[in-house]
Amino acid sequence: MKDPPDLLDRQKCLNALASLRHAKWFQARANGLKSCVIVLRILRDLCNRVPTWTQLKGWPLELICEKALGTCNRPLGAGEALRRVMECLASGIILPGGPGLHDPCEKEPTDALAYMSVKEREEITQSAQVSPCVNL
């Protein structure tokens, strides 16, 4: 049986639902973390300016920031928070064989960085390791 011509594309609908889940999750978890939004703005700018970081744009960046800042036992200022996120990336969290980045909005275990190559993951990790934020 052929789908009617006015039927919406299934994959686009699934992507829109995933985006909605991500936005709700961010509001519930990350929005309340002190300095999280500021750090995200800085890292988004980094993703726009530095080609190595481009692949980390969007949802994965939000996840990494929440994981790094949400596990701290006290509120951090913007500088400390940025350093903590960079240290988290520098530790190799996104490398193959590392802890990875689990997408909490999916029912099945899903790597939020599955689209990234090993080389891209290594380049971001190396860039975070030599970042002035980590080496202060």
C-alpha positions as CSV (number, residue, x, y, z in Angstrom):
1,M,0.0,0.0,0.0
2,K,1.3,3.4,-1.0
3,D,1.3,6.3,1.5
4,P,-1.0,9.2,0.7
5,P,0.7,12.2,-0.9
6,D,-0.2,14.5,2.0
7,L,1.4,12.3,4.7
8,L,4.2,13.9,6.7
9,D,7.7,12.5,6.4
10,R,8.2,10.0,9.3
11,Q,11.9,10.8,9.9
12,K,11.2,14.5,10.0
13,C,8.5,14.0,12.6
14,L,10.7,11.7,14.7
15,N,13.5,14.3,14.5
16,A,11.1,17.1,15.6
17,L,9.9,14.9,18.6
18,A,13.5,14.3,19.6
19,S,14.2,18.0,19.5
20,L,11.2,18.6,21.7
21,R,12.4,16.0,24.2
22,H,15.9,17.6,24.2
23,A,14.4,21.1,24.9
24,K,12.3,19.8,27.8
25,W,15.3,17.9,29.2
26,F,17.5,21.0,29.0
27,Q,14.9,23.2,30.8
28,A,14.5,20.6,33.5
29,R,18.1,19.7,34.1
30,A,20.6,22.2,32.7
31,N,18.8,25.5,32.8
32,G,19.0,25.6,36.6
33,L,22.7,25.0,36.8
34,K,24.7,28.2,37.6
35,S,26.8,29.3,34.7
36,C,25.6,26.5,32.4
37,V,24.0,28.8,29.9
38,I,27.0,31.2,29.9
39,V,29.4,28.3,29.3
40,L,27.2,27.0,26.5
41,R,27.3,30.4,24.8
42,I,31.1,30.5,25.0
43,L,31.4,26.9,23.6
44,R,28.8,27.6,20.9
45,D,31.0,30.5,19.8
46,L,34.0,28.2,19.9
47,C,32.1,25.7,17.7
48,N,31.3,28.4,15.2
49,R,34.9,29.8,15.1
50,V,37.1,26.7,15.3
51,P,36.6,24.0,12.6
52,T,37.8,21.2,15.0
53,W,34.9,21.9,17.3
54,T,32.1,22.2,14.7
55,Q,31.0,18.6,15.1
56,L,30.2,19.2,18.8
57,K,27.5,21.8,18.1
58,G,24.0,21.5,19.5
59,W,22.6,18.7,21.6
60,P,25.9,16.9,22.4
61,L,27.4,20.2,23.7
62,E,24.4,20.7,26.0
63,L,24.8,17.2,27.3
64,I,28.5,17.5,28.0
65,C,27.9,20.8,29.9
66,E,25.1,19.4,32.0
67,K,27.2,16.2,32.8
68,A,30.3,18.2,33.7
69,L,28.4,20.9,35.8
70,G,25.6,18.8,37.2
71,T,28.1,16.4,38.9
72,C,29.8,19.2,40.8
73,N,28.9,19.5,44.5
74,R,28.8,23.3,44.5
75,P,27.8,26.1,42.2
76,L,30.6,27.2,40.0
77,G,31.4,30.7,38.5
78,A,31.6,31.0,34.7
79,G,35.4,30.6,34.6
80,E,35.5,27.5,36.8
81,A,32.5,26.0,35.0
82,L,34.2,26.5,31.6
83,R,37.4,24.9,32.9
84,R,35.5,21.9,34.3
85,V,33.8,21.3,31.0
86,M,37.1,21.5,29.1
87,E,38.8,19.2,31.7
88,C,36.0,16.7,31.2
89,L,36.5,16.7,27.4
90,A,40.3,16.6,27.9
91,S,40.0,13.5,30.0
92,G,38.8,11.5,26.9
93,I,35.2,11.1,27.8
94,I,34.2,11.2,24.1
95,L,37.0,8.8,22.9
96,P,36.1,5.3,21.8
97,G,36.5,3.0,24.8
98,G,35.7,5.9,27.1
99,P,32.5,6.5,29.0
100,G,30.9,8.1,25.9
101,L,27.9,10.5,25.9
102,H,24.6,8.7,26.5
103,D,21.5,10.4,25.3
104,P,19.1,10.5,28.3
105,C,16.1,11.3,26.1
106,E,16.1,8.0,24.1
107,K,14.6,4.8,25.3
108,E,17.3,2.6,23.9
109,P,21.0,3.2,24.9
110,T,22.1,5.8,22.3
111,D,25.5,7.4,21.8
112,A,24.8,11.1,21.2
113,L,28.1,11.3,19.3
114,A,27.6,8.3,17.1
115,Y,27.8,10.5,14.0
116,M,31.4,11.6,14.8
117,S,34.4,9.8,13.5
118,V,37.3,8.6,15.8
119,K,39.5,11.2,14.2
120,E,37.0,14.0,15.1
121,R,36.7,12.8,18.6
122,E,40.5,12.7,19.0
123,E,40.9,16.2,17.6
124,I,38.4,17.7,20.0
125,T,40.0,15.8,23.0
126,Q,43.4,17.0,21.9
127,S,42.2,20.6,21.4
128,A,40.6,20.6,24.9
129,Q,43.9,19.3,26.4
130,V,45.9,22.2,25.0
131,S,43.2,24.8,25.8
132,P,44.2,27.8,27.9
133,C,41.2,27.0,30.0
134,V,42.7,23.8,31.2
135,N,46.3,24.9,31.5
136,L,45.6,27.8,33.9
